[in-house]
Amino acid sequence: MRHKSSGSRLLHTVVAVAFIGVWALSLIGAPPTDADMLVPFPHPKGYVCHRTISPITIDGTITNAEWGSVPWTDPFVDIEGDKQPKPRFQTRVKMLWDDEALYVAAELEEPHVWATLKEHDSIIFYDNDFELFLDPDGDNHLYAELEVNAHNTTWDLLLPKPYKDLAKAVNAWEISGLKTAIKVHGTLNDPRDKDTGWSIEVRWPWAGLKELATVAMPPKDGDQWRINFSRVEWDIDIVDGKYQKVPKKPEYNWVWSQQGVIDMHRPERWGYLQFSTGKTGKAEFRPDAEWDTRDLLHRTYYAQRAYKKANGRYATAMSDLGLKDKIAAQLTLDACRTAFEASVSLPTENGAKPKRMAISQDSKLVKE
Protein backbone atom coordinates (compact mmCIF):
# COMPACT_ATOMS: atom_id res chain seq x y z
CA MET A 1 0.00 0.00 0.00
CA ARG A 2 1.45 3.39 -1.03
CA HIS A 3 0.64 6.60 0.82
CA LYS A 4 1.07 10.25 -0.07
CA SER A 5 3.60 11.99 2.15
CA SER A 6 3.73 15.72 1.38
CA GLY A 7 2.46 18.18 3.97
CA SER A 8 -0.03 19.78 1.59
CA ARG A 9 -1.38 16.38 0.57
CA LEU A 10 -1.74 15.38 4.22
CA LEU A 11 -3.74 18.51 4.93
CA HIS A 12 -5.96 17.79 1.96
CA THR A 13 -6.41 14.21 3.18
CA VAL A 14 -7.50 15.35 6.64
CA VAL A 15 -10.01 17.76 5.16
CA ALA A 16 -11.33 15.20 2.68
CA VAL A 17 -11.72 12.42 5.24
CA ALA A 18 -13.48 14.79 7.63
CA PHE A 19 -15.87 15.66 4.83
CA ILE A 20 -16.46 12.01 3.90
CA GLY A 21 -17.86 11.37 7.36
CA VAL A 22 -20.83 13.63 6.63
CA TRP A 23 -21.01 13.03 2.90
CA ALA A 24 -23.71 10.37 3.06
CA LEU A 25 -25.88 12.78 5.06
CA SER A 26 -25.15 16.11 3.41
CA LEU A 27 -24.92 15.26 -0.27
CA ILE A 28 -27.74 12.78 -0.68
CA GLY A 29 -30.06 13.73 2.15
CA ALA A 30 -31.19 11.45 4.96
CA PRO A 31 -29.61 7.98 4.69
CA PRO A 32 -31.80 4.92 4.20
CA THR A 33 -33.20 3.45 7.40
CA ASP A 34 -32.63 -0.16 8.40
CA ALA A 35 -36.32 -0.76 7.74
CA ASP A 36 -35.69 0.14 4.08
CA MET A 37 -33.34 -2.83 3.81
CA LEU A 38 -35.54 -5.66 5.13
CA VAL A 39 -37.41 -6.57 1.95
CA PRO A 40 -35.85 -9.36 -0.17
CA PHE A 41 -33.64 -7.83 -2.86
CA PRO A 42 -33.56 -9.20 -6.42
CA HIS A 43 -30.38 -10.72 -7.81
CA PRO A 44 -28.12 -7.89 -9.06
CA LYS A 45 -26.97 -7.61 -12.66
CA GLY A 46 -24.07 -9.65 -13.98
CA TYR A 47 -21.46 -9.10 -16.67
CA VAL A 48 -19.16 -11.65 -18.33
CA CYS A 49 -15.68 -10.11 -18.63
CA HIS A 50 -13.64 -11.77 -21.36
CA ARG A 51 -9.90 -12.14 -21.56
CA THR A 52 -8.24 -9.97 -24.20
CA ILE A 53 -5.37 -11.21 -26.33
CA SER A 54 -4.61 -7.75 -27.72
CA PRO A 55 -3.06 -4.87 -25.76
CA ILE A 56 -5.42 -2.07 -24.73
CA THR A 57 -4.17 1.48 -25.30
CA ILE A 58 -5.39 3.72 -22.49
CA ASP A 59 -6.18 6.94 -24.34
CA GLY A 60 -9.89 7.44 -23.66
CA THR A 61 -10.90 6.36 -27.17
CA ILE A 62 -13.03 3.22 -27.29
CA THR A 63 -11.87 1.87 -30.67
CA ASN A 64 -13.41 -0.99 -32.60
CA ALA A 65 -10.00 -2.62 -32.97
CA GLU A 66 -9.69 -3.07 -29.21
CA TRP A 67 -13.29 -3.09 -27.96
CA GLY A 68 -15.48 -3.75 -31.01
CA SER A 69 -16.70 -7.28 -30.17
CA VAL A 70 -16.95 -6.66 -26.42
CA PRO A 71 -20.57 -6.28 -25.23
CA TRP A 72 -21.80 -3.16 -23.44
CA THR A 73 -23.51 -3.40 -20.09
CA ASP A 74 -27.16 -2.45 -19.89
CA PRO A 75 -27.64 1.32 -19.81
CA PHE A 76 -27.43 2.82 -16.32
CA VAL A 77 -30.59 3.32 -14.26
CA ASP A 78 -31.43 5.52 -11.29
CA ILE A 79 -29.77 4.33 -8.09
CA GLU A 80 -33.23 3.61 -6.61
CA GLY A 81 -34.28 1.60 -9.65
CA ASP A 82 -37.84 1.91 -10.91
CA LYS A 83 -38.77 4.22 -8.01
CA GLN A 84 -37.36 7.09 -10.10
CA PRO A 85 -37.45 8.06 -13.81
CA LYS A 86 -34.86 6.66 -16.17
CA PRO A 87 -31.72 8.79 -16.62
CA ARG A 88 -32.03 11.41 -19.33
CA PHE A 89 -28.51 10.67 -20.64
CA GLN A 90 -27.20 7.20 -21.45
CA THR A 91 -24.22 5.64 -19.65
CA ARG A 92 -22.76 2.21 -20.36
CA VAL A 93 -19.58 0.21 -19.75
CA LYS A 94 -17.38 -2.50 -21.30
CA MET A 95 -14.77 -4.62 -19.51
CA LEU A 96 -11.82 -6.85 -20.41
CA TRP A 97 -8.91 -8.46 -18.54
CA ASP A 98 -5.52 -10.05 -19.07
CA ASP A 99 -2.62 -11.28 -16.96
CA GLU A 100 -1.76 -7.73 -15.91
CA ALA A 101 -4.96 -5.80 -15.26
CA LEU A 102 -8.69 -5.20 -15.42
CA TYR A 103 -9.73 -2.80 -18.20
CA VAL A 104 -12.86 -0.66 -18.10
CA ALA A 105 -14.26 1.52 -20.87
CA ALA A 106 -17.21 3.84 -20.20
CA GLU A 107 -19.29 5.99 -22.52
CA LEU A 108 -21.24 8.92 -21.03
CA GLU A 109 -23.76 10.79 -23.14
CA GLU A 110 -23.62 14.50 -22.22
CA PRO A 111 -24.62 17.64 -24.19
CA HIS A 112 -22.52 19.95 -22.02
CA VAL A 113 -19.24 18.42 -20.81
CA TRP A 114 -17.72 20.37 -17.94
CA ALA A 115 -15.29 19.86 -15.08
CA THR A 116 -13.56 22.13 -12.58
CA LEU A 117 -11.39 19.96 -10.30
CA LYS A 118 -7.78 19.36 -11.31
CA GLU A 119 -6.03 18.24 -8.11
CA HIS A 120 -5.71 14.51 -7.52
CA ASP A 121 -7.87 13.27 -4.63
CA SER A 122 -10.17 16.26 -4.80
CA ILE A 123 -13.77 15.47 -3.90
CA ILE A 124 -14.56 14.55 -7.49
CA PHE A 125 -18.34 14.16 -7.15
CA TYR A 126 -18.55 17.96 -6.77
CA ASP A 127 -18.25 17.73 -10.57
CA ASN A 128 -20.12 15.40 -12.89
CA ASP A 129 -18.16 12.17 -12.57
CA PHE A 130 -17.83 8.45 -13.25
CA GLU A 131 -17.26 6.08 -10.31
CA LEU A 132 -16.09 2.47 -10.01
CA PHE A 133 -16.59 0.33 -6.87
CA LEU A 134 -14.87 -3.03 -6.48
CA ASP A 135 -14.95 -5.76 -3.79
CA PRO A 136 -13.03 -8.76 -5.19
CA ASP A 137 -13.93 -11.30 -2.49
CA GLY A 138 -17.47 -10.05 -1.85
CA ASP A 139 -17.11 -9.94 1.93
CA ASN A 140 -18.55 -6.39 2.21
CA HIS A 141 -15.28 -5.12 3.75
CA LEU A 142 -12.00 -3.73 2.39
CA TYR A 143 -13.25 -2.46 -0.95
CA ALA A 144 -12.06 0.21 -3.36
CA GLU A 145 -13.63 3.25 -4.99
CA LEU A 146 -12.33 5.26 -7.95
CA GLU A 147 -13.84 8.53 -9.18
CA VAL A 148 -12.91 10.37 -12.40
CA ASN A 149 -14.07 13.64 -13.94
CA ALA A 150 -13.77 15.05 -17.48
CA HIS A 151 -10.39 16.64 -16.63
CA ASN A 152 -9.16 13.07 -15.92
CA THR A 153 -8.72 14.05 -12.30
CA THR A 154 -8.94 10.98 -10.06
CA TRP A 155 -9.87 10.22 -6.46
CA ASP A 156 -9.07 6.73 -5.15
CA LEU A 157 -10.30 5.52 -1.78
CA LEU A 158 -9.92 2.39 0.32
CA LEU A 159 -12.89 1.54 2.54
CA PRO A 160 -12.10 -0.85 5.44
CA LYS A 161 -15.85 -1.28 5.79
CA PRO A 162 -18.97 0.68 4.77
CA TYR A 163 -19.63 4.15 6.20
CA LYS A 164 -22.78 2.86 7.94
CA ASP A 165 -20.50 0.66 10.05
CA LEU A 166 -18.60 3.75 11.26
CA ALA A 167 -15.71 3.34 8.82
CA LYS A 168 -13.24 6.07 7.92
CA ALA A 169 -12.07 6.02 4.32
CA VAL A 170 -8.33 5.74 3.71
CA ASN A 171 -7.94 8.71 1.40
CA ALA A 172 -4.12 8.39 1.42
CA TRP A 173 -4.36 5.01 -0.34
CA GLU A 174 -3.17 4.95 -3.95
CA ILE A 175 -3.99 2.36 -6.63
CA SER A 176 -0.62 0.99 -7.72
CA GLY A 177 -0.08 1.36 -11.47
CA LEU A 178 -3.49 2.89 -12.21
CA LYS A 179 -3.92 4.45 -15.64
CA THR A 180 -6.94 6.49 -16.73
CA ALA A 181 -7.66 8.57 -19.83
CA ILE A 182 -10.52 10.77 -21.01
CA LYS A 183 -11.78 11.69 -24.48
CA VAL A 184 -14.22 14.59 -24.73
CA HIS A 185 -16.55 14.34 -27.72
CA GLY A 186 -16.99 18.06 -28.17
CA THR A 187 -15.35 20.85 -26.22
CA LEU A 188 -14.73 20.89 -22.48
CA ASN A 189 -16.19 23.82 -20.51
CA ASP A 190 -17.50 25.65 -23.59
CA PRO A 191 -21.26 26.36 -23.45
CA ARG A 192 -21.30 27.82 -26.96
CA ASP A 193 -21.66 24.43 -28.62
CA LYS A 194 -23.40 21.14 -27.97
CA ASP A 195 -21.27 18.10 -27.11
CA THR A 196 -22.15 14.44 -27.54
CA GLY A 197 -20.42 13.23 -24.36
CA TRP A 198 -17.15 11.87 -22.97
CA SER A 199 -15.51 8.48 -22.73
CA ILE A 200 -13.17 6.92 -20.18
CA GLU A 201 -10.66 4.10 -20.21
CA VAL A 202 -9.22 2.61 -17.01
CA ARG A 203 -6.38 0.15 -16.52
CA TRP A 204 -6.48 -1.20 -12.95
CA PRO A 205 -3.55 -3.61 -12.39
CA TRP A 206 -3.96 -6.70 -10.25
CA ALA A 207 -1.05 -5.35 -8.22
CA GLY A 208 -3.35 -2.54 -7.11
CA LEU A 209 -5.99 -5.03 -5.95
CA LYS A 210 -4.07 -7.80 -4.17
CA GLU A 211 -4.21 -5.99 -0.84
CA LEU A 212 -8.04 -6.01 -0.95
CA ALA A 213 -8.60 -9.77 -0.94
CA THR A 214 -7.14 -13.26 -0.89
CA VAL A 215 -8.82 -14.35 -4.13
CA ALA A 216 -6.72 -15.32 -7.14
CA MET A 217 -5.18 -12.47 -9.12
CA PRO A 218 -5.24 -12.66 -12.06
CA PRO A 219 -8.64 -14.31 -11.67
CA LYS A 220 -9.49 -17.77 -12.93
CA ASP A 221 -12.09 -18.69 -15.51
CA GLY A 222 -15.53 -18.49 -13.87
CA ASP A 223 -14.44 -16.43 -10.84
CA GLN A 224 -16.99 -13.83 -9.73
CA TRP A 225 -16.27 -10.50 -8.03
CA ARG A 226 -18.62 -7.77 -6.83
CA ILE A 227 -18.57 -4.52 -8.79
CA ASN A 228 -20.72 -1.51 -9.52
CA PHE A 229 -20.52 1.79 -11.35
CA SER A 230 -22.08 5.14 -10.60
CA ARG A 231 -22.43 8.41 -12.48
CA VAL A 232 -23.05 11.64 -10.58
CA GLU A 233 -24.85 14.26 -12.68
CA TRP A 234 -25.71 17.84 -11.65
CA ASP A 235 -28.26 20.22 -13.15
CA ILE A 236 -26.50 23.25 -14.62
CA ASP A 237 -27.23 26.77 -15.87
CA ILE A 238 -25.14 28.90 -18.18
CA VAL A 239 -24.23 32.15 -16.39
CA ASP A 240 -21.98 34.78 -18.01
CA GLY A 241 -20.79 32.27 -20.56
CA LYS A 242 -19.84 29.64 -17.99
CA TYR A 243 -21.41 26.48 -16.58
CA GLN A 244 -22.79 26.78 -13.07
CA LYS A 245 -24.54 24.18 -10.96
CA VAL A 246 -28.16 25.00 -10.16
CA PRO A 247 -28.17 26.04 -6.47
CA LYS A 248 -29.88 23.86 -3.86
CA LYS A 249 -30.63 21.02 -6.29
CA PRO A 250 -29.39 17.55 -5.37
CA GLU A 251 -27.34 15.46 -7.76
CA TYR A 252 -28.64 12.55 -9.82
CA ASN A 253 -27.11 9.14 -9.10
CA TRP A 254 -27.20 6.81 -12.10
CA VAL A 255 -25.80 3.29 -11.69
CA TRP A 256 -25.31 0.05 -13.58
CA SER A 257 -26.94 -2.29 -11.04
CA GLN A 258 -29.56 -0.54 -8.93
CA GLN A 259 -28.99 -0.20 -5.18
CA GLY A 260 -32.66 0.26 -4.24
CA VAL A 261 -31.64 3.10 -1.88
CA ILE A 262 -29.54 6.24 -2.33
CA ASP A 263 -26.25 4.88 -1.08
CA MET A 264 -23.50 3.30 -3.18
CA HIS A 265 -21.78 2.04 -0.04
CA ARG A 266 -23.96 -1.04 0.30
CA PRO A 267 -21.56 -3.53 -1.38
CA GLU A 268 -23.96 -6.40 -0.80
CA ARG A 269 -26.15 -4.93 -3.56
CA TRP A 270 -23.48 -4.42 -6.22
CA GLY A 271 -23.46 -6.35 -9.46
CA TYR A 272 -21.39 -9.41 -10.35
CA LEU A 273 -18.30 -9.45 -12.58
CA GLN A 274 -17.69 -12.94 -13.99
CA PHE A 275 -14.32 -13.62 -15.62
CA SER A 276 -14.06 -15.79 -18.72
CA THR A 277 -11.19 -17.22 -20.78
CA GLY A 278 -13.57 -18.31 -23.53
CA LYS A 279 -14.43 -16.55 -26.77
CA THR A 280 -16.46 -13.37 -26.53
CA GLY A 281 -20.17 -14.10 -26.47
CA LYS A 282 -19.76 -17.81 -25.74
CA ALA A 283 -19.88 -17.75 -21.93
CA GLU A 284 -23.14 -16.96 -20.15
CA PHE A 285 -23.44 -15.22 -16.81
CA ARG A 286 -24.01 -17.70 -13.99
CA PRO A 287 -26.34 -16.30 -11.30
CA ASP A 288 -25.07 -16.71 -7.74
CA ALA A 289 -26.64 -19.90 -6.41
CA GLU A 290 -26.15 -18.55 -2.89
CA TRP A 291 -27.80 -15.19 -3.55
CA ASP A 292 -30.89 -15.86 -1.40
CA THR A 293 -28.64 -16.86 1.51
CA ARG A 294 -26.44 -13.77 1.15
CA ASP A 295 -29.50 -11.55 0.96
CA LEU A 296 -31.09 -13.15 4.03
CA LEU A 297 -27.91 -12.72 6.08
CA HIS A 298 -27.64 -9.05 5.16
CA ARG A 299 -31.31 -8.48 5.96
CA THR A 300 -30.74 -10.20 9.29
CA TYR A 301 -27.91 -7.74 9.90
CA TYR A 302 -30.23 -4.79 9.23
CA ALA A 303 -32.99 -6.31 11.36
CA GLN A 304 -30.50 -6.70 14.22
CA ARG A 305 -29.44 -3.07 13.90
CA ALA A 306 -33.08 -1.98 14.10
CA TYR A 307 -33.72 -4.28 17.06
CA LYS A 308 -30.71 -2.98 18.97
CA LYS A 309 -31.72 0.62 18.33
CA ALA A 310 -35.16 -0.10 19.79
CA ASN A 311 -34.12 -2.42 22.64
CA GLY A 312 -30.53 -1.55 23.53
CA ARG A 313 -29.30 -5.07 22.68
CA TYR A 314 -29.23 -7.57 19.85
CA ALA A 315 -31.97 -10.18 19.48
CA THR A 316 -31.11 -13.73 20.52
CA ALA A 317 -33.91 -15.43 18.55
CA MET A 318 -34.87 -15.13 14.89
CA SER A 319 -38.54 -14.87 15.93
CA ASP A 320 -37.72 -11.47 17.43
CA LEU A 321 -36.60 -10.11 14.05
CA GLY A 322 -39.78 -10.71 12.04
CA LEU A 323 -38.12 -12.18 8.93
CA LYS A 324 -40.63 -14.58 7.35
CA ASP A 325 -38.48 -16.14 4.60
CA LYS A 326 -38.72 -19.89 4.06
CA ILE A 327 -34.97 -20.27 4.55
CA ALA A 328 -34.93 -18.08 7.68
CA ALA A 329 -35.66 -21.20 9.73
CA GLN A 330 -32.26 -22.55 8.65
CA LEU A 331 -30.43 -19.59 10.19
CA THR A 332 -28.50 -19.89 13.46
CA LEU A 333 -28.26 -16.80 15.64
CA ASP A 334 -25.71 -16.21 18.39
CA ALA A 335 -25.89 -12.87 20.16
CA CYS A 336 -25.09 -10.87 23.26
CA ARG A 337 -25.80 -7.25 24.08
CA THR A 338 -22.95 -5.84 21.97
CA ALA A 339 -22.30 -8.42 19.21
CA PHE A 340 -23.95 -11.11 17.12
CA GLU A 341 -23.28 -13.67 14.42
CA ALA A 342 -25.93 -15.09 12.11
CA SER A 343 -25.02 -18.12 10.02
CA VAL A 344 -26.49 -20.58 7.54
CA SER A 345 -25.17 -24.04 6.69
CA LEU A 346 -24.53 -24.43 2.97
CA PRO A 347 -25.34 -27.59 1.00
CA THR A 348 -22.38 -29.80 0.08
CA GLU A 349 -21.90 -32.73 -2.27
CA ASN A 350 -20.23 -36.15 -2.08
CA GLY A 351 -19.73 -36.12 1.68
CA ALA A 352 -17.64 -32.92 1.65
CA LYS A 353 -17.02 -31.09 4.91
CA PRO A 354 -20.02 -28.86 5.78
CA LYS A 355 -19.65 -25.18 4.91
CA ARG A 356 -21.40 -22.15 6.27
CA MET A 357 -21.89 -18.48 5.53
CA ALA A 358 -22.07 -15.96 8.36
CA ILE A 359 -22.47 -12.25 9.01
CA SER A 360 -21.58 -10.21 12.10
CA GLN A 361 -22.56 -6.86 13.61
CA ASP A 362 -20.12 -4.93 11.38
CA SER A 363 -21.70 -6.41 8.19
CA LYS A 364 -18.69 -8.55 7.26
CA LEU A 365 -19.78 -11.65 5.37
CA VAL A 366 -17.59 -14.75 5.64
CA LYS A 367 -17.81 -18.15 3.96
CA GLU A 368 -16.00 -21.04 5.61
Stockholm file with secondary structure:
# STOCKHOLM 1.0

chainA/1-368         MRHKSSGSRLLHTVVAVAFIGVWALSLIGAPPTDADMLVPFPHPKGYVCHRTISPITIDGTITNAEWGSVPWTDPFVDIEGDKQPKPRFQTRVKMLWDDEALYVAAELEEPHVWATLKEHDSIIFYDNDFELFLDPDGDNHLYAELEVNAHNTTWDLLLPKPYKDLAKAVNAWEISGLKTAIKVHGTLNDPRDKDTGWSIEVRWPWAGLKELATVAMPPKDGDQWRINFSRVEWDIDIVDGKYQKVPKKPEYNWVWSQQGVIDMHRPERWGYLQFSTGKTGKAEFRPDAEWDTRDLLHRTYYAQRAYKKANGRYATAMSDLGLKDKIAAQLTLDACRTAFEASVSLPTENGAKPKRMAISQDSKLVKE
#=GR chainA/1-368 SS CEECCCHHHHHHHHHHHHHHHHHHHHTTSSCCCGGGGCSCCCCCCEEEEEECSSCCCCSSCCCHHHHTTSCCCCCCEETTGGGSCCCSSCEEEEEEECSSEEEEEEEEECSSCCCCCCSTTSCGGGSSEEEEEEETTCSSSSEEEEEECTTCCEEEEEESSCGGGTCCCBTTEECTTCEEEEEEESCTTCTTSCCCEEEEEEEEEGGGTGGGCSSCSSCCTTCEEEEEEEEEECCEEEETTEEEECTTCCCEEEESSCCSSSCSCCGGGSEEEEEECSCTTTSCCCCCTTHHHHHHHHHHHHHHHHHHHHHSSCCSSGGGTTCCCGGGGGEEEEECSSCEEEEEEECCSTTCCCEEEEEETTCCEEEC
#=GC SS_cons         CEECCCHHHHHHHHHHHHHHHHHHHHTTSSCCCGGGGCSCCCCCCEEEEEECSSCCCCSSCCCHHHHTTSCCCCCCEETTGGGSCCCSSCEEEEEEECSSEEEEEEEEECSSCCCCCCSTTSCGGGSSEEEEEEETTCSSSSEEEEEECTTCCEEEEEESSCGGGTCCCBTTEECTTCEEEEEEESCTTCTTSCCCEEEEEEEEEGGGTGGGCSSCSSCCTTCEEEEEEEEEECCEEEETTEEEECTTCCCEEEESSCCSSSCSCCGGGSEEEEEECSCTTTSCCCCCTTHHHHHHHHHHHHHHHHHHHHHSSCCSSGGGTTCCCGGGGGEEEEECSSCEEEEEEECCSTTCCCEEEEEETTCCEEEC
//
